[in-house]
Amino acid sequence: MTGHPCEQRDDPARTWQLVMTGNGLHRITPEAQADMARLLDLDPSISHLTVEVGDDRIHVARDWPSDRMEEADHLIDRIAASGVSAIVVHDRNGEPPRRVPGGG
């Protein structure tokens, strides 16, 4: 059984929020939550964390509002239309790169 998601947004400059799901969420201190958020800020190559507390596993990840993803797609399209030949977007999760042809 999975516990209720826990979201933390402690840094107004952060464009994402920390989301934790699993059992044992109450055992994760606010300090540990802040440290995990900072770790994810410092190392964007980390896609998510699994925190083990006793026999429980807690999934910790970033969650972006959908409007941020739409804005990112719009920026990719705008860059592609700026006169470049193409923009290739590399996903850090191992997905194949996405090539968006440009107008130049």
N, C-alpha and C positions, 0 to 999 in steps of 0.2 A: 504494500500500500504506500502511496506517495503522499507526503504531507502537502500542506498548502504552500504555494509559492511565496517567497519572501522577497520583496523588492527594496532596494536601498538607493536613494539618490541624495548623496551628501555633498556633492560638489556641483554648484550651479553651472560651472564651466563645462562639465562633462556632458557629452551629447547622448550618452547611453546610461542605463541603470543596471545595477547588479541584481541578478535574479538567482535565487537559490530554490531548488526543489528537492524533496526527499523527506525522510523521517529524521527526527532529531534536530530540526532547525533551531529549537529553543536552546540547544547546547552551543550554538555558535555565537560568541560574544560580539558586541558592536565593534570592539577593537579589531577582532579577527575579520569581520566584514569589511571594515575600512581598509585593512591591510590587503585583503584580496582584491578590492576595487583598485587600490593603488598598484598592485602587482599587474593587474590586467591593463592599467593605464601605461605602465612602464614597458611592458613587453607585448606588443600587438600580435606577435606570432603565436601566443597562447590562445587557443580557440575556446577552451573551457577548463575547469578544474573539477576534480572529484575529491571531496573532503570525506575522510573516513573518521567516524566518531563511534567507537565501539564497533558494533555490528552494522551500524547504519552507514549509508552512502548518501552524500549530498552533492547534487550537481550544481555547479556554480558557473554562470555565464553572463555575458553582456547581452542586453536587450535594447535594441534601437527602436524608437518610434517609427511607424511605417512612413510618416512624412519625411523622415531623414533619408530613407532608402529611395523614395521617389525623387527627392532633391538630388541625391547622388546620381541617379539615372539621368536626370535632366542635365547635370553638369557634364557627364560623359558625352551625351549627345551634343552639347554646346561646344565642348572641346573638339569633338570630331568635325563639327561644322566650321571650325575656326581657320581652316586652311591647311590642317595637317593631313597627311595621307591616310592615317589610321591611328586609333588609340587601342592598345591591347591592355585589358584589365586582368590582372593575375589575382586569383582567389587564394587566400592563405589556407583554405581548407583542402587543397589538393585537387580542386576542380580544374578542368581544362581552361586555359585562358579564353577570354571572350574578346574577339576582335571586332571593333566597330569602325567600318570604313569612314574616311573623312571626305571632305570635298576638295582637297588640295592635291 
